[in-house]
Amino acid sequence: MSEDNSIKPHGGVLINRTIDEEPTGLISIQISEDLGNDVENIADGIFSPLEGFLGQQDFESVVSKGRLANGLAWTIPIVLDVDEQTASKIKDAGDVLLENPHGIRIAVLHVEETYSFDKEKTALGIYGTNDLSHPGVAKTMSMKEYLVGGKIDLIRRPEQTEIRKYRLTPIQTREAFAKTDWKTICAFQTRNPPHVAHEMLQKTSITTRDGVFVNPIIGKKKSGDFVDEVIVKCYETMIESYYPENRCRLGTLHTEMKYAGPKEAIHHAIMRQNYGCTHIIIGRDHAGVGKFYDPFAAQKIFDDYPELEIAPVFFPAFFYCRKCLTYTNPKACPHDDDAKEQISGTKLREMIQNGQAPSQYILRPEVAKVILDHPKPFVD
């Protein structure tokens, strides 16, 4: 722990790469909205210690070892991909401007190198598979042929929108935690509205800690996932109705979901350490998709990263048992599946599409109403 009694950022220093003035006379290249979010995450220190997009040495080390070239833990490559023509254009340009799909210049990229990469090797190293049915593999194989490495400086943020009102920087979260005198903070990563079991898991985690930081991912997701607006509104509703004051903080994390299972669990932990959280909840099949990962792989991988300052809190799956008359888990409940109130994601989606409200033991009635009232709650 640092002298101010807060947890250190990953790598020891909270990165801040923002500037006040836009340089003139530079060429521009356009990047996606998701990459624009990651530029902002670099600038604000959410991705500390990264100061820009990975160069070749760091990139190859992350893919093969799950660490930067200097040995520091890092499991998800943060990269900018470009086509051959763009790579040639910016190779010797020095500095270039990055603009979002709306033509707004958001950052300066200090180009250090351009390099090609092996997509299949990258997919296998990060996702553990080359199966194109895995959304992360499909994304990797669709990337452009070259990567650009270099530090960034943020010059302009996106317009404030309803979905961005909960976006917080690590400076803001650390100040908020200090103001409320939270010294032990448990992060909760999610890409879904809150099931009651999630709520109970969060509340269990704070019985011996000061508060929980609910930090849903806002950004591109796979078909069938809930849309961002529904996730945020559901959490607003649940926190207002079911949480005691000053025990839960909602903040959105704007980045693309990778579905990288164990590798992404480490990435999620690092980002929450940068926010100032002391613990992170790692549940069953954290950041998984389909049947690609062992349900507890995301917990086991923390054995390979003992140096992380943020501590994982491991939970089995929670459910309501009609015989135990409480929310519980397989470690504590002896009863068979017939006594358990639980539902698969597929079944839940079918019920919602048919206008059916799930059991109150699965979704709070207020949360179910938010979902059922939304005209389009799922990503196409």
N, C-alpha and C positions, 0 to 999 in steps of 0.2 A: 504494500500500500504506500501511496505517496504521503508527504508530510501533512497535506490538507485533509487526510483521512478519506480521500476518494481513490477509486481504483485507477491505476495508470492506463493511459491509452496504449493500444498495441504498438509495440516498438518504442514506447516511452514518451513520444511527443505527439500532441494533437495537431495534425496538419491544417493549415489555413492558407489556401491559395486563391485569394480574391484580389482584384485590382479595381481602381476607380475609373480609369480612363481606357477607352478603346484605341489601340494603336491604329495608325493610318497607313495606307499603301500596301496592305497585305492581301494576298489572294485568299479566297474563301473556299471551303469545302462543306458540303451538307452532310449532317449526321441525323440518325433517327431520333425520335423523341426519347426512346429508352436509353440510348447512348448519351443524350443530353442530360438525363437524370443522373447517369453515372459520373458525368463531368462535374455536376453539382455535388455529388456525394464525395468525390475526390477533394474538391475545393473546401468542403465543410469538415473534412476529417473523419467522415463516416467510414471511409476506406483507409484510414491511417494504418500503416505508414506510407501508403502509395501517394505520390505527388503527381502522377499522370498515368498514361497508358503504358503497359509493360513493354520493355525492350526484349530482344530475343533471348538473352541469357536468363533473365528472370522468368520469361514465359516458359521456356523449355524446362526450367527447374520446377516451376509450379506444376506443369503437366506430369513430369516424371517422378517428382519427389514430394509434392504437396508443400513445398517451401520455396521462398525466394532464394536467389543465388547466394545471399548472405546467411542462409539457414533459418531465417525467421519464418514462422508458420504463415502460410498463405495457400489456399486450396482452390480458389476459383480465379482463373485469369481474367483480368479487366483489360480489355483490348479494343482497339479501333481497327476495323477491317475496311480496306479500300480495294478498288479494282486496279488493274495494271496501269491504266492511263493516269489515274489519280496518284498512284504511288510514284510514277515517273515525274509527274508535275510537281510534287511537293518534296521530292527526295533531297533537293539542294536548296529548298526555299527558305530554310531557317525557321521562321515563324509563319504560321498560317492561322486564319480565323476559322472557327467552327460555327456553323449556323444551323439552326433547327429547321424542321420541314416547313416552317412558316416564313423562312428567310430572315429570321432574327439572329443576329450575331451574338453568341453567348459566351465564347471563350477564345483564348489564344492557345494554340498548341505549339510548343517549342519542339520542333521535329528533331529527333536525335538519330533515328534510323528507320528504315523500312525493310521488311523481311518477309519471305514466304514461310509457310508452315504446313505441316502434314496434318490434314483434317482427321484422318482415321486414327492416327496416333493420339491426337488431341482428345477426340471423343472417348477413346478407350481409357486414357489417363484420367479424365475428369469424371466420366460417367460409368466406367467399368464395363462398357458395352459399345458395339458399333451398330446395334439394332436400330434401324430408322424409325421404328414405332415409338422409341423413346424421344420425347419432345426436345430434350437437350441435344441429343445426337443429331436429330433432324435440323435443328438450328445451326449446329456446328457445320454440317455438311452443306448448308445453304450460304455460308459466309463467303465473302469475297476472298480473293486469292492472296492478298498481302495484308500485313499488319504494320501499324505505325506506332513506334515507341517515342515517348517524350512527355515532359512535364506540361501541365496545363495551368492557366490562370483564368478564373471565372470573371467575366466582365458584366454579365447581365443575367438575371434570374427570370424564369417564366412568370407570366402574369399569375397573380394570386387567384385561385379558383376555389370553389366549394370543396373539391376533393383534396386540395393542397393545404387547407387551413390547419390541419393537424401535423403538417410536416415540421419536424424539429431538428435542429442541428445538435451535435454533441455539446457545444457550449451551452445551448438553451436547456438541454435535459440535465446537464450537470448542475446548472444554476437552480433549476426547478427542484431537483432532488435535495440540494443543500438547503433551499428555502423551507422545504417541508421537513427538514431534519431526517430524511431517509439516509441511512448509512448502509443498509443491506437492501438491495433492489433486485428482484427476480424478473428477468425479461421473458416475455411470452411471444414467440414467433407464430404467425398464423397467415393463412391465405383463405380462410373460411369464416363465415359468421360463427358466433359462439354457440356451440352445443352446451347444454347444462353440464355435461361431464367436463367440458373445458373450463367452465366457470368454477366447478368444484376443484379441479386440479389447480387452478390459479389461487383459489382461496386456501387450499391446503398448503401451497408453497409459501403463503405469507403469514401463516400462523406462527412461524418462527423467524419472519423477516419483516421489514418495515413497509414494503409496498411492492406492487407488481406493475411493470411497464409493459402494457399491451401494445405490440408493435407490428401491426399487419402490413404485409407487403402490398404496395400499390404499383401496378405496372402490368406489362404484358403477361398473360397467363394462357394456359391451354384451354381448348374447347371443353365446356362442361364445368369449368370452375365458376365460382360466383363473381359477378362484376364488382368493381371496386366500391361503387356507391352503396351497394347492399351491405358489404362487409363493414364499412364505416358506420352506416346508420344503425346496423344491428348492435355494434359495440357501444355506440352512444346510448342506445336504448337500454342495453343490459347494465351498463355502468350506472346510469341514472336510477334505475329501478332496483338493483340488487347489490350494489356495493356501498359499504360505509364510506363516509367522506374521508378524503385524504389517505386512501389505501390503494387506489388504482389510477394510473396515468395513461391516457391514450395518445399515441404518437404514430404517425404513418411513416413507413420506409418506402421511398419511391425508387424501385429498382425492378429488374425483370426476374421473375422466378426461374430458377435453373433446373429444378427437379433432379439435383445431383446427389440426393440421399446423404450418405455420411460426409462426403467432401463439402456439401453445402451446409451441413450442420456445424462444421468448424467455421465456415465463412460467417454463418449467422451469429455464432458466439463472438467472433472477433468484432463484428460491427456493434454488437450490444455492449461489449467491453468498452469500445470507443464512446458509446453513449453514456458510460458511467455505471452500467449495471454490474453487480457483483456476482450474480448467478443467472443462469438461463435454463429454462425448462426444456428438456429433450425427451419427447415422448416416443411412442412406438412409431416406427417407419417415418421418422422426421424427414421432411423434404423429399420423401419418396414418391414414386409413381408406379402404378401397375404392380407387377411382381418382380421388379428388377433388383430389389435389395432385401436382404435379410431384415426382418422387422426391428432387430436390435443392433444393426450395423452402425447406425448413427450414434449409438451410445458407446459401442466398443471402440470406435475410432479415437475417442478422447484419450485412450491409453497411449496413443502415439503422439499426443500433444500435451504432455504434463506441464509444460511451461506456461500455458495460458493462465492469466490471472483470474479470468472469469471462471466460476465453478459450474459445471453442469449439474442439474438436478434431474435425475432419471425417474420417470414414472412409467408404469405399465398402463394399459388402456383402462379408463374409468367407465363405469356404467351404473345404472340403477338396478338393484336387486330387489325384487318384490318380496322375497323371503327375508332378506336381511333388513329390509325397510330403510335402506340408505344407499348413497352413492359409494361404490367400493371398487375393488380391482381383483384380479385373479389371485393375488397373494393373500387376500383376506377373506374372499368369498368361496365357500365350498360348493355352491349350487350350480346346477347345469344351465345350459343356455335358455331353457324354457322360462327360467325365472328372471332373466336379464332383459332390461329395456335397452336395446342398442339397435343401430340401424346402419346399413352400408351407405356410402355416398351415392351409389347408383340408385338404391331404393329411395333415399331421401329426395333425390332429383325427380324421380318418377312421381312421388307423392305431391311435390310442389307443382310440377307441371300439370297434374290433375286437379290442382286446387285443394288438396287435402292438407290439413294441419297435422303435423306429427304429434306424437304424445308429448304431454307437458314434461315428462321425464327425459325427453330428448332435446326439445327446444322450449325455451320459455315462451308463453303465449304472446308476449309483446314482441319477441324476436321473430316468431313465426309470422306474425301479422305484417311486419316490415317486409319480409320476403314475399309473402303471398300478395301483398298490395303492389309490389313492383311489377311493371309491365314486362320486364325482360331481365330476370335476375341472374341468368347464366351467360357466360361467354359463348358466342357462336362457334 
